[in-house]
Amino acid sequence: MNARALLSLALRNLLRNRRRSLATLLAMVVGLTAILLFGGYRANILYGMQTGFVQQSGHLQIQRRGYFLDGGDNPTAYGIADYRKIIAAIRSDNTLAPLVVEATPSLRLGGIAGNFTAGVSRSVMAIGLVPEESNRMLAWNDYDMVSYARPLPLAGAGADAVVIGSGLARKLQLCAVLAVPDCRQASAAGDAPATKNATDAGAPEDVLALSALEKAQQPPAAQNRIEMLAATAGGAPNVASLVVIEAKNMGIKAIDDLYMAMNLSQAQKLIYGAGVPAVTAIALQLHHTAQMPAARARLAALLESEFPDEPLELLDFQTLNPMYGQTDQFMGSMFGFIAMLIGVIVLFTIGNTMSTAVMERTTEIGTLRAIGLRRSGIRRLFMCEALLLGAIGSAAGLVCALGIAWLINHSGWTWTPPGYSYAYLILVRVGQNTPLLVGSIVGMIGVTMASAWWPARRAAKLEIVDALRHA
Amino acid sequence: MQPVSLRNVSKVYHLDAVEVAALNAVSLDIEAGRFTVISGPSGSGKTTLLNLIGCIDRPDRGEVVVAGQAVQAMTDDALSDFRARHIGFVFQNFNLLPVLSAYENIEYPLLLGKVAPAERRRRVRDLLDAVGLAERGDSRPGQLSGGQRQRVAIARALVHAPALVLADEPTANLDRQTGASIIALMHTLQQERGVSIVVSSHDPHVQAAADASVFIRDGLIVASKEEAAA
């Protein structure tokens, strides 16, 4: 029996009991739609996270060995003094240069920032960077995500200009002067400076009025000037006077409350003074994440051959941002659980449908066998029906999922992930996610075939005389 | 060549703890080109005998030779292929595939035999004409009367030009007049095509049409009669 006749017969058998076939298809459509939508949602989250991390820290970072694990508290001990030579070597390397979007140095440091006009101070985690290069990295968007990254306005600003997180701005009482939207000033009970309150409380009214008058007469620049206290490489305290030119929402509250970005030269001046400046990392951003293995291999070889005496190590963005891997695992396990649950439901639904079909068509099976169809032909017929069910159900499920995904993507729905300080658009990436589409459809058809296998086998094993007697 | 030769064939069914001997050392030869009727009371073993001749069941003992070939040693696939080439079946309940048209039902054995499309068309048209359903080829079984369905079944049984056609109570679900016309049609086609037809029936009209009769009771052939060849 040729394939066309087999398919035609299988299709007609499916249409024989339309209501049952429709109910079976519906189970598949709902199942596949759920899998595709959740898979698309998961993909969007992971691509979004990856985009954010790659924009901030690049795909790969060169660090002095041990800095990532132990150097957070003492960046100066892990400085890379040869960073200019290393970056030059990367940019001139024939293999790496075409892969690399940007190679830029950065220096992380901790300190205390104080707004002494308001009498407040807070711990900060600062990063010194090359603004133009960092801004080019922020433009990376290989997955066409809705990007929340905005360029740092440090480029072209003065050497003492800094950008801080909106949470830090709130704590330093800079919301008003920086015109930070949705920034609730720190409350007197919680965050208001004790010194200021004490002073204001004890001062006579005429002094307070004079003070207020003097404050009003101060030039505007003074209101956003802060002091930054940090420890130099030698252990001595060093202070820099900085101008906060903008506060930006960093997304994650814990970062937002501590973040400060400044020019690399300013950060180096704070830490190294007149000494040899160094950096704590060189970030490499590639055109595509898929280029990481090649870039990594070449970079390792380059560092080994050109800088054999530097104890350097290469870290990828997954290692630098463990949250990415943790989220991937968490979402992956949820996806697997949902897919398994739906797979089992579909398995039993189709198995039940096929078993009923075998029972109803027992006499027909006996007839086909009597007139010469082999057992394998019977098996093939039922498997073909399952394949058609799987294919039709998958196609319908795909169309349904794409339709719902379109609706969600155009709904403007938002949500605030745990630990984040602003809401993200809820988006699902179904159509653009080929592995998800192929995997889900192949999986669904596979489940359909698996569920039909046992009934088909049972049909094929029927004895002809028993089957003919079934009527 | 004799289309069917059975030697000392026995078949026992096991119903729970009880053994029922459906056939007991039966020997039978069916001559070529005859319309043979097997008759006997219910439970006598007619259907079992027909099943063994039709190679859809295997004997416990004895030898079954159909179309010159001993069939009991054949594998299941070989038996399927053998039936597809040499045997046609007509069932009491017609057993047409409800999702196929009359034309497609008749064509089905030719698809199994991988007959070329043009040849399939020619043979199906020829048989639709022969059974008087040339205009009903597109009708589904559900759109046909009982007599018409049985005509389609007869055409299906003959389309691949088998050596032997077996019919199990082909008139049992038909009224007397329609049954008579079906038997007349079978008889005519048997004579035109030189095929051997074996019918199991206890319908006296069918028995009257027989070239040869076999009477079976309690799993034993108790009488056989050879009429003058038509």
Interface residues (C-beta under 8 A of the other chain):
Chain A: M1 N2 A5 L9 R12 N13 L15 R16 T363 E364 G366 T367 L368 R369 A370 I371 G372 L373 R374 R375 S376 G377 E463 I464 V465 L468 A471
Chain B: N51 G54 I56 D57 D76 D77 S80 D81 R83 A84 R85 G88 F89 F91 N93 N95 L97 P98 V99 L100 Y108 P109 L111 L112 G113 K114 R156
